[in-house]
């Protein structure tokens, strides 16, 4: 049975979608079958980060409403074997959480990991992901506003036990200026640290080019995504040092 991983953040701009795509890509490259589900209804963009723009014709509501089988709706990334996408609908209010959970449960029969990229905030996409999640990755930047919003998000996830923090888009200068540290961030969010990802302009450039980051570089955020993927697989690997 596969593991359903909810990726969330308290606010926008933390790089949550890029992290979802990066870690999922690494897991697939390591031989795991991975399904990414975009839950940002109406504002979907996980397809861009995965290099799959306009490839997905069906969305997860087509599976929920039995218009299309799961394995037909999920589209494989053309250059990364074992990496699949199930995109979000343009609009679909009032979705049934039990039906969505059934889709994720079915996906667990075919995939080792199901990544649910929930939108920032605590709206419908967040609630759908929370109803189906086995584990949660809370993504935050190091600024006080992002950490406070991450803490509020954690408070909403009280029914789940496997929660982890990823500090994303980390800049050494910013940490020094704010007189904060990764340890303080962990204390503020109240979660164990799963990974640290540096600010990397290649992330934006890869998305603009429509190519997954790991196919363009082995530096910057890419090795950090790989370390996180290995930890999710149960391996012991060191945190990426941000200098």
Secondary structure as UniProt FT lines:
FT   STRAND          3..8
FT   TURN            12..13
FT   HELIX           16..29
FT   TURN            30..31
FT   STRAND          34..38
FT   TURN            41..42
FT   HELIX           46..49
FT   TURN            50..51
FT   TURN            53..55
FT   HELIX           60..64
FT   TURN            65..66
FT   HELIX           70..73
FT   STRAND          75..76
FT   TURN            81..82
FT   STRAND          83..87
FT   HELIX           97..107
FT   TURN            108..110
FT   STRAND          113..117
FT   HELIX           124..132
FT   STRAND          135..140
FT   HELIX           144..156
FT   TURN            157..159
FT   STRAND          163..170
FT   HELIX           172..178
FT   HELIX           182..189
FT   STRAND          192..198
FT   HELIX           201..209
FT   HELIX           213..215
FT   HELIX           221..232
FT   TURN            233..234
//
